[in-house]
């Protein structure tokens, strides 16, 4: 976006926010900000503030392929990627020639010498996967044709220990 700003507000982004939760926060915040801006314009107190147009960028339409997990990236980046693509197009990785959708995950403390994408441990708390830097714990996932399940539910019928994603 370019051009002068007439009003601005701040929206903190939490470590648990997804694209959906951020959308919902911004919808409420944006509506309030619009009403406030219209009042400022109506009473003549709006003061335009310049933006640095060099910082402006254009966001292309999202493509499903962008949501594929690159396990060589850090666990921090992958955690953000999972949240950014929730609810659409949903982060995914390949396993046994199927796309495994990852709905929820978090970066964990620790590291591993395993090849990025290798499932290190599995428990009711989550499925830990080696990354390029750190470990990503998957909390909620979905096989094709199935519904999204938390890790504990998923592990009742499937085993992934030692599997190589990607």
N, C-alpha and C positions, 0 to 999 in steps of 0.2 A: 504494500500500500504506500502511496506517496501523497504529498500534499500536506497542508497545514492541519494540525489537530486543534479541535475546539474544546475537547474535554478528554481526559483519560482516567482510567481506573486500573487498579492492580488486581490480578487474580493469582494467588499462590498456587503452584502445582505441587501436589503431594506425591510422595514416592509410591502411593497406591493408586493414583489417578490413571484411568484408561482414557482413550479417545472419547468414549461414551460419557464417562463421568465429567470430563473436562468440557465437553459439548454442553452438557446440562448446566454446569456452573456458569459457563459463558453466556448461555441463552438468558438466564435470569439477570446476570450482571449487565449484559448488553442492553436489555430492555430498560433497565433502570438508568443506565448511562445515557441512552437515547432520550428518555424523558427529561433528565437533568440538562442535557445539551439543548433541547428545545426551549426549556425555561430560560437558559442563559441567552439564547438567541432572541427570545421574545422580549426580555428586559434590557437587551443591548449590552450585557456584561461579558459576553463571550470574547475571549482574547486568543486569537490564533497563535499557535506555537509551531515553529518550523520543525520539520523532520529532516534527518540526513537521508536524502534520496539515494545515496550510494549504498545504504544498508537495505534498501528495498529489494525484494525478490519475488519471483512468480512461483507459486506452488502448482505443479502439474497435477493432473488427475491421478489418483492412486491406481496402480496396476496390481493385480493379484500376485504377480511374480515378485514384487518388491517385498512381500511378506515372508519369503523363504528365509529360514534361519541360516546364517553363515556362522558355523560353530567356531571358526577361527577368531571371531570377534570376542571381546571381553564379556564376562558375565553381566557387568553393569550395562553395557550397550544392549545386550540381548534382552535383559529385563525390561529396558525402556522400549525396545522394539516390540516385544510382546504386548505391552500396554498400549503402544501407539496404534497397533493394528487390531485392537479389540474395540468395537465389535465387527469391524470389516476392514480388510478382507480376512483377518485372523492369521496370526503367525503360524507357519507350518514347517515341518521337516519331513524328509522321506525315510521310510522304514519298510523293508520288504516290498518295494515298489508301490507303496501306498503313502498318501499324504496324511501325516499325523498332525492335527491342528493343536496348537498350544494356546490355551485361553488365559492362563495365569501362571506366572513364574516369578522367582526373585533371585537376585544375586546373593550368594552365600559367602561367608568368610572361608578362607582356605584356598588351596590350590591343588593341582594334580599334574602328574607327568604323563597322564594318559593322552591319547590322540583326541583332539577336540571332536566332540560329538559322541564320545563313548559314555554309555550309561555306567556310572560308578556304583551307585547304591539305589535301592528302592525300598520305600517304607510307606506307611500310612501318611507320614508327614509330607512326602514328596519323592520325586524321582530326580536324583542328582546326576547332572551331565557335565563332563569336562568341557571347558571352553578354551579359547586362546589365552585367556587370563582369568582364572577363577573357576567357580562352579556355579551352574545355574540349576536351581531347584524348581522343577515343574510341579505345580499344584493342581492344575486342571487341564485335561486334554481330551481329544476326541478322535476316534477312528472314523473313516469314511462310512456313511450310512448309519452311524451310531449317534448317541447324544453325548454332550460334554459331561465328563465324569471327573470327580476329584481323584487324586492319585490312589487313595485307599480303595475306592470302588473299582477303578481301572485294574488295579493289581489283583483283585479277586478273580479275574478271568484271564489276565495277560501277564507275562514276565518279560522284562526288558534288560535285566542285568547283563552287562557285557555287550549289548547291542550297539552297533555303530550307526548313529543317525547321519543323514545327509547324503 
